[in-house]
Each structure stands twice: as structure tokens, then as C-alpha cells.
């Protein structure tokens, strides 16, 4: 199991997020990315909390931001190298960003995101 503290893992997540293609991230509006150790109830690598852009009615001023959570401990437990960790974090980010856009796995593959 890899051993990265909270700060180092957050830095890695930021680096991976910054390396994602522009067309994937430029449409993200009012979304925050957060890192926590683990989900309190489920064994998850990440989760999107919000309303997909395809399901929004009126959306405007004063809305709380959607959240994409990335969970540190499950990522560290499922990878053995830094390269594997980066790849797994990328997969998690892409998957959760897809939920924001209302995309399913098939659409992710069609876009070349997965």
C-alpha cells in the first residue's frame, strides 16, 4: 500500500485534474473538488454530489456548488505504485466528471474519455 498524507494526495489530485483535456473540464461550472480519507458509509473511490447538467431546470445565482469527492484511503489501498495511483485517480475524476455531464460509461468511451 502506498503512503501519501492528505497534502501530498491533494497535490496529486490537483496535478491529475490539471492534466485532463480542456474539453472535459472547461464546462464544469460551480463544481468543487474535495479530498477526504474515505466515504463514511460505502467503499468508494469517489462520488459526484449534485444535479447533472442534463437534469437541471433553472440553475443560477446562489446555488451551492456541486461536489466531486475523491477518497484517499481506498485509492492508496488499491494501488502499489505512484503511476498506478495517478491512473486510478484519473479514472475516478473522469468518471465523476461524467456524472456532472450526465454521461454513462458507453458515452465516455465514445468521447474517448475512458
VOLUMDO-585644 format. One record per atom (N, C-alpha, C, CB): residue in three letters; x, y, z. Coordinates in steps of 0.05 Angstrom, whole numbers, padded with zeros to 5 digits, always signed. Glycine has a CB too. Example, Ala and Ser with C-alpha at 12.3 -4.5 7.8 and 13.67 -1.06 7.14 Angstrom:
// VOLUMDO-585644
ala+00264-00114+00156;ala+00246-00090+00156;ala+00264-00066+00156;ala+00226-00089+00181;ser+00257-00045+00142;ser+00273-00021+00143;ser+00258+00001+00157;ser+00282-00012+00114;
END
This chain:
// VOLUMDO-585644
unk+00017-00024+00000;unk+00000+00000+00000;unk+00018+00025+00000;unk-00019+00000+00024;unk+00011+00044-00017;unk+00025+00070-00017;unk+00019+00085+00008;unk+00017+00086-00042;unk+00036+00104+00015;unk+00033+00120+00039;unk+00036+00150+00031;unk+00053+00112+00061;unk+00014+00163+00025;unk+00014+00191+00019;unk-00004+00205+00039;unk+00004+00197-00010;unk+00006+00226+00052;unk-00010+00241+00071;unk-00031+00257+00055;unk+00007+00259+00089;unk-00049+00270+00070;unk-00071+00285+00058;unk-00060+00306+00038;unk-00087+00298+00080;unk-00040+00321+00047;unk-00030+00343+00030;unk-00018+00333+00004;unk-00009+00359+00045;unk-00002+00312+00006;unk+00011+00300-00018;unk-00010+00288-00037;unk+00031+00278-00010;unk-00031+00276-00026;unk-00052+00264-00042;unk-00068+00287-00056;unk-00071+00247-00026;unk-00074+00308-00042;unk-00088+00331-00054;unk-00072+00343-00077;unk-00094+00352-00032;unk-00046+00345-00073;unk-00029+00355-00094;unk-00030+00337-00119;unk+00000+00357-00084;unk-00029+00311-00114;unk-00031+00292-00136;unk-00058+00295-00151;unk-00027+00263-00126;unk-00079+00297-00136;unk-00106+00300-00148;unk-00107+00326-00165;unk-00128+00301-00126;unk-00096+00347-00155;unk-00095+00373-00169;unk-00079+00370-00195;unk-00083+00395-00152;unk-00056+00357-00194;unk-00040+00353-00217;unk-00054+00336-00238;unk-00013+00339-00210;unk-00068+00315-00230;unk-00083+00298-00248;unk-00106+00314-00261;unk-00094+00273-00234;unk-00120+00329-00244;unk-00142+00346-00254;unk-00132+00366-00274;unk-00156+00360-00230;unk-00110+00379-00269;unk-00098+00399-00287;unk-00090+00387-00314;unk-00075+00413-00274;unk-00084+00361-00314;unk-00074+00348-00338;unk-00097+00337-00355;unk-00056+00325-00331;unk-00122+00338-00345;unk-00145+00328-00361;unk-00149+00346-00385;unk-00170+00327-00344;unk-00160+00335-00407;unk-00165+00351-00431;unk-00184+00375-00426;unk-00177+00334-00453;unk-00178+00397-00439;unk-00194+00421-00436;unk-00224+00416-00441;unk-00184+00443-00454;unk-00230+00401-00461;unk-00258+00396-00468;unk-00273+00381-00446;unk-00261+00381-00494;unk-00258+00368-00429;unk-00271+00354-00406;unk-00276+00372-00383;unk-00252+00331-00397;unk-00259+00392-00378;unk-00262+00408-00354;unk-00272+00436-00359;unk-00236+00410-00340;unk-00271+00446-00383;unk-00279+00474-00388;unk-00309+00479-00383;unk-00272+00482-00416;unk-00325+00459-00384;unk-00354+00462-00380;unk-00362+00459-00351;unk-00369+00443-00396;unk-00343+00453-00333;unk-00350+00449-00305;unk-00356+00477-00293;unk-00327+00435-00290;unk-00380+00480-00284;unk-00388+00506-00273;unk-00400+00501-00245;unk-00409+00520-00291;unk-00389+00516-00226;unk-00399+00514-00198;unk-00395+00486-00187;unk-00428+00522-00197;unk-00371+00475-00191;unk-00363+00449-00181;unk-00338+00451-00165;unk-00359+00428-00205;unk-00337+00439-00141;unk-00313+00439-00125;unk-00303+00410-00123;unk-00318+00451-00097;unk-00277+00407-00122;unk-00264+00381-00119;unk-00253+00380-00091;unk-00242+00377-00140;unk-00260+00359-00076;unk-00251+00356-00049;unk-00238+00328-00045;unk-00274+00361-00029;unk-00220+00327-00025;unk-00208+00301-00018;unk-00215+00296+00011;unk-00177+00302-00022;unk-00224+00271+00016;unk-00229+00262+00043;unk-00216+00234+00045;unk-00260+00260+00049;unk-00212+00225+00069;unk-00199+00199+00073;unk-00216+00176+00062;unk-00194+00194+00102;unk-00242+00176+00069;unk-00259+00155+00059;unk-00288+00163+00062;unk-00254+00128+00074;unk-00306+00150+00047;unk-00334+00154+00049;unk-00343+00142+00076;unk-00350+00141+00025;unk-00361+00156+00090;unk-00369+00146+00117;unk-00385+00120+00116;unk-00385+00166+00131;unk-00398+00114+00094;unk-00416+00090+00094;unk-00409+00069+00073;unk-00443+00099+00089;unk-00395+00077+00051;unk-00391+00059+00029;unk-00361+00058+00022;unk-00408+00067+00005;unk-00354+00037+00008;unk-00326+00034-00001;unk-00325+00045-00030;unk-00317+00004-00001;unk-00319+00071-00031;unk-00319+00085-00057;unk-00292+00098-00062;unk-00342+00106-00058;unk-00285+00101-00087;unk-00261+00117-00095;unk-00268+00146-00098;unk-00249+00106-00120;unk-00293+00151-00106;unk-00302+00179-00109;unk-00332+00180-00112;unk-00288+00192-00133;unk-00342+00204-00111;unk-00371+00208-00114;unk-00377+00236-00124;unk-00386+00202-00087;unk-00397+00238-00141;unk-00407+00264-00150;unk-00432+00270-00135;unk-00412+00264-00181;unk-00433+00293-00122;unk-00457+00301-00107;unk-00467+00327-00120;unk-00450+00306-00077;unk-00489+00324-00134;unk-00501+00347-00147;unk-00522+00338-00166;unk-00480+00363-00162;unk-00530+00356-00184;unk-00550+00350-00204;unk-00537+00352-00231;unk-00575+00370-00202;unk-00538+00331-00246;unk-00525+00330-00273;unk-00536+00353-00289;unk-00530+00303-00287;unk-00518+00364-00306;unk-00526+00387-00322;unk-00549+00380-00341;unk-00502+00396-00339;unk-00552+00355-00348;unk-00574+00347-00365;unk-00601+00345-00351;unk-00568+00320-00377;unk-00600+00347-00324;unk-00625+00344-00308;unk-00632+00370-00294;unk-00622+00322-00288;unk-00617+00391-00298;unk-00622+00416-00285;unk-00644+00431-00298;unk-00596+00433-00284;unk-00661+00443-00281;unk-00680+00462-00292;unk-00668+00489-00291;unk-00707+00461-00275;unk-00679+00507-00275;unk-00666+00532-00271;unk-00642+00529-00253;unk-00686+00553-00260;unk-00621+00541-00260;unk-00596+00539-00244;unk-00583+00566-00246;unk-00577+00516-00254;unk-00579+00578-00224;unk-00567+00605-00226;unk-00555+00615-00201;unk-00588+00624-00235;unk-00556+00640-00197;unk-00543+00654-00175;unk-00551+00642-00148;unk-00550+00684-00176;unk-00532+00638-00131;unk-00537+00629-00104;unk-00538+00599-00101;unk-00563+00640-00095;unk-00535+00584-00121;unk-00535+00555-00119;unk-00509+00545-00105;unk-00538+00541-00147;unk-00512+00527-00087;unk-00488+00515-00075;unk-00474+00499-00097;unk-00496+00496-00051;unk-00447+00498-00095;unk-00433+00483-00116;unk-00437+00453-00114;unk-00403+00489-00114;unk-00436+00440-00137;unk-00436+00411-00137;unk-00408+00403-00126;unk-00440+00399-00167;unk-00406+00378-00117;unk-00381+00369-00105;unk-00372+00343-00118;unk-00384+00365-00075;unk-00347+00341-00123;unk-00335+00316-00131;unk-00315+00309-00109;unk-00321+00318-00160;unk-00321+00287-00096;unk-00304+00278-00074;unk-00285+00256-00084;unk-00321+00268-00050;unk-00260+00257-00076;unk-00241+00236-00082;unk-00231+00226-00056;unk-00216+00247-00100;unk-00233+00200-00052;unk-00226+00187-00026;unk-00198+00176-00027;unk-00247+00165-00019;unk-00182+00186-00009;unk-00153+00180-00008;unk-00147+00150+00000;unk-00140+00198+00012;unk-00158+00141+00022;unk-00150+00114+00032;unk-00157+00092+00012;unk-00164+00109+00058;unk-00181+00091+00001;unk-00187+00070-00019;unk-00168+00070-00043;unk-00215+00071-00028;unk-00160+00094-00051;unk-00141+00096-00074;unk-00114+00084-00066;unk-00138+00125-00083;unk-00105+00091-00042;unk-00079+00081-00032;unk-00080+00051-00028;unk-00071+00095-00007;unk-00103+00040-00020;unk-00105+00012-00014;unk-00106-00005-00040;unk-00129+00006+00002;unk-00114+00007-00062;unk-00118-00008-00087;unk-00095-00004-00107;unk-00143+00000-00100;unk-00074+00011-00099;unk-00052+00015-00118;unk-00026+00010-00103;unk-00052+00044-00129;unk-00006+00003-00119;unk+00021-00004-00108;unk+00042+00016-00116;unk+00029-00032-00116;unk+00038+00030-00138;unk+00058+00049-00147;unk+00046+00076-00151;unk+00072+00039-00174;unk+00062+00096-00153;unk+00053+00123-00158;unk+00040+00126-00185;unk+00076+00144-00155;unk+00050+00111-00205;unk+00038+00112-00231;unk+00010+00099-00231;unk+00056+00097-00251;unk+00007+00077-00217;unk-00019+00065-00214;unk-00039+00084-00200;unk-00017+00038-00199;unk-00029+00097-00179;unk-00045+00116-00164;unk-00055+00139-00182;unk-00030+00127-00140;unk-00037+00150-00198;unk-00044+00172-00216;unk-00066+00162-00236;unk-00020+00182-00231;unk-00062+00138-00247;unk-00081+00127-00266;unk-00108+00123-00253;unk-00070+00101-00278;unk-00108+00113-00229;unk-00134+00108-00215;unk-00148+00133-00207;unk-00129+00091-00189;unk-00133+00154-00199;unk-00145+00180-00193;unk-00156+00192-00218;unk-00123+00199-00180;unk-00142+00189-00240;unk-00152+00200-00266;unk-00178+00186-00273;unk-00131+00195-00289;unk-00179+00160-00271;unk-00204+00145-00277;unk-00227+00154-00259;unk-00199+00114-00273;unk-00221+00158-00234;unk-00242+00167-00215;unk-00252+00195-00223;unk-00231+00167-00186;unk-00233+00213-00228;unk-00241+00241-00235;unk-00258+00241-00261;unk-00216+00258-00239;unk-00249+00226-00281;unk-00264+00225-00306;unk-00292+00214-00302;unk-00249+00208-00327;unk-00294+00193-00286;unk-00319+00180-00280;unk-00338+00200-00266;unk-00316+00155-00263;unk-00328+00214-00246;unk-00345+00232-00231;unk-00352+00257-00248;unk-00332+00241-00205;unk-00333+00267-00264;unk-00339+00289-00281;unk-00361+00281-00301;unk-00314+00299-00296;unk-00360+00257-00310;unk-00380+00247-00329;unk-00408+00248-00316;unk-00374+00217-00337;unk-00410+00243-00291;unk-00436+00245-00277;unk-00446+00274-00278;unk-00434+00236-00247;unk-00428+00293-00275;unk-00436+00321-00278;unk-00449+00327-00305;unk-00411+00340-00274;unk-00437+00316-00326;unk-00447+00320-00353;unk-00471+00301-00360;unk-00425+00315-00373;unk-00477+00283-00342;unk-00499+00265-00347;unk-00492+00242-00366;unk-00523+00280-00358;unk-00466+00236-00368;unk-00456+00215-00387;unk-00455+00188-00373;unk-00429+00223-00397;unk-00460+00167-00389;unk-00457+00140-00379;unk-00430+00129-00389;unk-00481+00122-00387;unk-00424+00105-00381;unk-00398+00093-00389;unk-00395+00090-00419;unk-00395+00065-00376;unk-00416+00083-00433;unk-00414+00080-00462;unk-00408+00107-00475;unk-00441+00069-00474;unk-00421+00128-00466;unk-00415+00154-00477;unk-00387+00163-00471;unk-00435+00175-00466;unk-00376+00156-00447;unk-00349+00162-00440;unk-00330+00150-00461;unk-00342+00152-00412;unk-00335+00125-00468;unk-00318+00111-00488;unk-00320+00124-00515;unk-00325+00081-00489;unk-00345+00132-00523;unk-00349+00145-00549;unk-00334+00171-00551;unk-00379+00149-00554;unk-00332+00185-00529;unk-00317+00211-00528;unk-00287+00207-00526;unk-00327+00228-00505;unk-00279+00182-00520;unk-00251+00177-00516;unk-00240+00185-00489;unk-00235+00191-00537;unk-00259+00188-00470;unk-00251+00197-00443;unk-00244+00173-00425;unk-00273+00213-00430;unk-00252+00150-00432;unk-00247+00126-00415;unk-00232+00105-00431;unk-00273+00115-00405;
END
